[in-house]
């Protein structure tokens, strides 16, 4: 895992997930990818690209099944309770696997007991983006607004426990700024709300934000690490050094 704060997407399988019949060539029937967030977010985008590639290469159907809600817990539970036959995978960002077990006391699944990791898919840098109506063009200006008028500006996230939430809470902790949290069932529905000005800013994966940034519909303030598509956006470290 990279040390930078980003959104990691992994692929896990119900424990003892080998195909039930050893003589059966896998996959002999459609395979399900459970995504514990809404369509349109970074995890969903990755899962759909992976499903399409595997469908083409293995000549079998790979189906994406979105199960959003509860910061990924609903989808993770569905995957954990699926038959351990090698035909149901959880394609998830890190909260459902590594964060939520520390935040929620009564989870209906045990990530270490019920799921086995298969592969790490991608680690995506997150970027703080504001709606153009927000009078801030740097991260410092955004934090100054959050200190001057606590709770006035709102941010959308994929839910409590997600990197898109924890990252902003960490900024509040170190700066003294205060923002209003508006949770969604994944970053997919956050983007329309941000583009429409229903929330003032967000901390999405760069992959889903870049088209809107290029179109001038979102203003990027800072990114976890440099992305070639956003060469002029400073990193958090560079913003802090100013």
C-alpha positions as CSV (number, residue, x, y, z in Angstrom):
1,X,0.0,0.0,0.0
2,X,1.3,3.4,-0.8
3,X,1.9,5.7,2.1
4,X,-0.1,8.5,0.5
5,X,-3.7,9.0,1.5
6,X,-5.8,7.8,-1.4
7,X,-8.6,5.5,-2.4
8,X,-7.4,1.9,-2.7
9,X,-9.5,-0.6,-4.6
10,X,-9.1,-4.3,-3.9
11,X,-10.7,-7.5,-5.0
12,X,-11.6,-10.1,-2.4
13,X,-13.4,-13.4,-2.4
14,X,-15.6,-15.3,0.0
15,X,-13.3,-17.5,2.1
16,X,-12.7,-21.0,0.7
17,X,-13.6,-19.5,-2.6
18,X,-12.2,-22.2,-4.9
19,X,-14.7,-23.6,-7.5
20,X,-16.8,-26.4,-5.9
21,X,-15.8,-28.9,-8.5
22,X,-12.1,-29.3,-9.2
23,X,-12.7,-30.7,-12.7
24,X,-14.8,-27.7,-13.7
25,X,-12.9,-25.1,-15.8
26,X,-13.4,-21.7,-14.2
27,X,-15.4,-19.7,-15.0
28,X,-18.1,-22.1,-16.2
29,X,-20.9,-19.7,-15.5
30,X,-21.3,-15.9,-15.0
31,X,-19.2,-14.3,-12.2
32,X,-20.5,-11.5,-10.0
33,X,-18.6,-8.4,-8.9
34,X,-20.3,-6.8,-5.9
35,X,-19.4,-3.1,-5.7
36,X,-20.4,-1.6,-2.3
37,X,-21.1,1.9,-3.7
38,X,-23.3,3.6,-6.3
39,X,-22.7,3.6,-10.0
40,X,-20.5,6.4,-11.3
41,X,-17.8,6.4,-8.6
42,X,-14.2,5.4,-9.0
43,X,-14.6,1.9,-7.6
44,X,-17.6,1.3,-9.9
45,X,-15.7,2.6,-12.9
46,X,-12.8,0.3,-12.2
47,X,-15.0,-2.7,-11.6
48,X,-16.8,-2.2,-14.9
49,X,-13.6,-1.9,-16.8
50,X,-12.3,-5.0,-15.2
51,X,-15.5,-6.9,-15.8
52,X,-15.5,-6.0,-19.5
53,X,-11.8,-7.0,-19.9
54,X,-12.3,-10.3,-18.2
55,X,-15.5,-11.0,-20.1
56,X,-13.7,-10.5,-23.4
57,X,-10.6,-12.5,-22.4
58,X,-12.3,-15.4,-20.6
59,X,-15.4,-15.6,-22.9
60,X,-17.7,-15.6,-19.9
61,X,-20.0,-12.9,-18.4
62,X,-18.8,-10.8,-15.5
63,X,-21.6,-8.9,-13.9
64,X,-21.3,-5.7,-11.7
65,X,-23.8,-5.7,-8.9
66,X,-23.9,-2.3,-7.0
67,X,-24.9,-2.6,-3.4
68,X,-24.4,0.9,-1.9
69,X,-25.0,2.0,1.6
70,X,-23.6,2.1,5.2
71,X,-20.1,3.1,4.0
72,X,-19.7,-0.1,2.1
73,X,-21.0,-2.5,4.8
74,X,-24.1,-3.6,2.8
75,X,-22.1,-4.8,-0.2
76,X,-19.3,-6.3,1.9
77,X,-21.9,-8.3,3.9
78,X,-23.5,-9.6,0.7
79,X,-20.2,-10.8,-0.5
80,X,-19.2,-12.3,2.8
81,X,-22.5,-14.3,2.9
82,X,-22.3,-15.5,-0.7
83,X,-21.6,-19.1,-1.5
84,X,-17.9,-19.7,-1.3
85,X,-17.7,-21.1,-4.8
86,X,-15.4,-18.7,-6.6
87,X,-18.2,-16.9,-8.4
88,X,-18.8,-13.9,-6.2
89,X,-16.1,-11.2,-5.7
90,X,-16.2,-8.0,-3.7
91,X,-14.6,-5.1,-5.6
92,X,-14.2,-2.5,-2.9
93,X,-12.4,0.6,-1.8
94,X,-10.5,0.2,1.5
95,X,-13.2,1.3,4.1
96,X,-15.4,-1.9,4.0
97,X,-12.3,-4.0,4.5
98,X,-9.9,-2.1,6.6
99,X,-11.6,0.9,8.2
100,X,-15.1,0.0,9.0
101,X,-14.2,-3.0,11.3
102,X,-12.6,-0.3,13.6
103,X,-15.6,2.1,13.4
104,X,-18.6,-0.3,13.7
105,X,-19.0,-2.6,16.7
106,X,-21.7,-4.9,15.3
107,X,-20.7,-5.6,11.7
108,X,-22.6,-8.6,10.1
109,X,-19.3,-9.8,8.6
110,X,-15.7,-10.3,9.7
111,X,-13.4,-9.2,6.9
112,X,-10.5,-11.3,8.1
113,X,-12.6,-14.4,8.7
114,X,-15.1,-14.2,5.9
115,X,-13.1,-12.8,3.0
116,X,-9.8,-13.6,1.4
117,X,-7.8,-11.0,-0.7
118,X,-7.3,-11.8,-4.3
119,X,-5.6,-8.6,-5.7
120,X,-5.1,-5.0,-5.2
121,X,-6.6,-3.3,-8.2
122,X,-5.6,0.4,-8.1
123,X,-4.6,3.2,-5.8
124,X,-6.2,6.5,-6.9
125,X,-5.1,9.9,-5.7
126,X,-7.9,12.1,-4.3
127,X,-8.3,15.7,-5.2
128,X,-10.1,18.5,-3.4
129,X,-12.5,20.1,-5.8
130,X,-14.9,23.1,-5.2
131,X,-17.9,24.3,-7.2
132,X,-16.9,27.5,-9.1
133,X,-19.3,29.5,-6.9
134,X,-17.1,28.9,-3.9
135,X,-14.7,31.9,-3.4
136,X,-11.6,29.8,-2.9
137,X,-8.9,29.0,-5.5
138,X,-6.4,27.5,-3.1
139,X,-6.7,25.0,-0.3
140,X,-5.6,27.7,2.2
141,X,-8.4,29.9,1.1
142,X,-10.9,27.1,1.5
143,X,-9.7,26.4,5.0
144,X,-9.8,30.1,5.8
145,X,-13.5,30.1,4.8
146,X,-14.1,27.1,7.0
147,X,-12.5,28.9,10.0
148,X,-14.2,32.2,9.4
149,X,-17.7,30.8,8.9
150,X,-17.8,27.3,10.6
151,X,-20.3,24.9,9.1
152,X,-21.4,27.1,6.3
153,X,-19.7,25.3,3.5
154,X,-20.7,21.7,2.9
155,X,-18.8,18.7,1.5
156,X,-20.1,15.5,0.0
157,X,-18.5,12.2,0.7
158,X,-19.0,8.5,0.1
159,X,-20.0,8.1,3.8
160,X,-18.4,8.1,7.2
161,X,-15.2,6.0,7.2
162,X,-14.4,6.6,3.5
163,X,-11.2,8.3,2.5
164,X,-13.4,11.0,0.9
165,X,-14.7,11.7,4.5
166,X,-11.7,11.1,6.6
167,X,-9.5,13.3,4.4
168,X,-11.6,16.3,5.0
169,X,-11.9,15.6,8.8
170,X,-8.2,15.4,8.9
171,X,-7.9,18.8,7.3
172,X,-10.4,20.2,9.9
173,X,-8.3,18.7,12.7
174,X,-5.1,20.3,11.6
175,X,-6.5,23.7,10.5
176,X,-9.4,24.4,12.9
177,X,-11.8,24.8,10.0
178,X,-15.3,23.3,10.2
179,X,-17.5,22.1,7.3
180,X,-20.9,20.5,7.1
181,X,-20.8,16.8,6.1
182,X,-23.3,15.5,3.6
183,X,-22.9,11.7,3.2
184,X,-24.0,9.9,0.0
185,X,-24.1,6.2,-1.0
186,X,-20.8,6.4,-2.9
187,X,-19.1,9.1,-4.9
188,X,-21.3,8.5,-7.9
189,X,-24.2,10.6,-6.6
190,X,-21.8,13.2,-5.0
191,X,-20.6,14.4,-8.4
192,X,-24.1,15.6,-9.7
193,X,-24.7,17.3,-6.3
194,X,-21.3,19.0,-6.5
195,X,-21.8,20.0,-10.1
196,X,-25.2,21.4,-9.3
197,X,-24.0,23.4,-6.3
198,X,-26.0,21.4,-3.8
199,X,-22.7,20.7,-1.9
200,X,-19.8,23.2,-2.1
201,X,-16.9,20.8,-2.4
202,X,-15.8,17.2,-2.3
203,X,-12.7,15.0,-2.2
204,X,-13.2,12.5,-5.1
205,X,-10.9,10.2,-7.0
206,X,-9.1,12.2,-9.6
207,X,-10.3,9.7,-12.3
208,X,-13.9,10.8,-11.9
209,X,-13.2,14.5,-11.3
210,X,-10.8,15.1,-14.3
211,X,-13.5,15.4,-17.0
212,X,-15.4,18.0,-15.0
213,X,-12.2,19.8,-14.1
214,X,-11.2,19.9,-17.8
215,X,-14.6,21.3,-18.7
216,X,-14.3,24.1,-16.1
217,X,-17.2,22.8,-14.0
218,X,-15.0,22.0,-11.0
219,X,-12.0,23.9,-9.5
220,X,-9.2,21.6,-8.2
221,X,-7.4,23.0,-5.1
222,X,-5.0,20.2,-4.0
223,X,-4.2,16.6,-4.9
224,X,-2.6,13.8,-2.9
225,X,0.1,13.3,-5.4
226,X,0.8,14.7,-8.8
227,X,-1.3,13.3,-11.7
228,X,-0.1,13.8,-15.3
229,X,-3.6,14.9,-16.3
230,X,-3.5,17.7,-13.7
231,X,0.1,19.0,-13.8
232,X,-0.8,22.5,-12.4
233,X,-2.7,21.2,-9.3
234,X,-0.4,21.4,-6.2
235,X,-0.1,18.5,-3.9
236,X,-1.0,18.8,-0.2
237,X,2.6,18.9,0.7
238,X,3.3,21.8,-1.7
239,X,0.3,23.7,-0.3
240,X,1.5,23.2,3.2
241,X,5.0,24.5,2.3
242,X,3.6,27.8,1.0
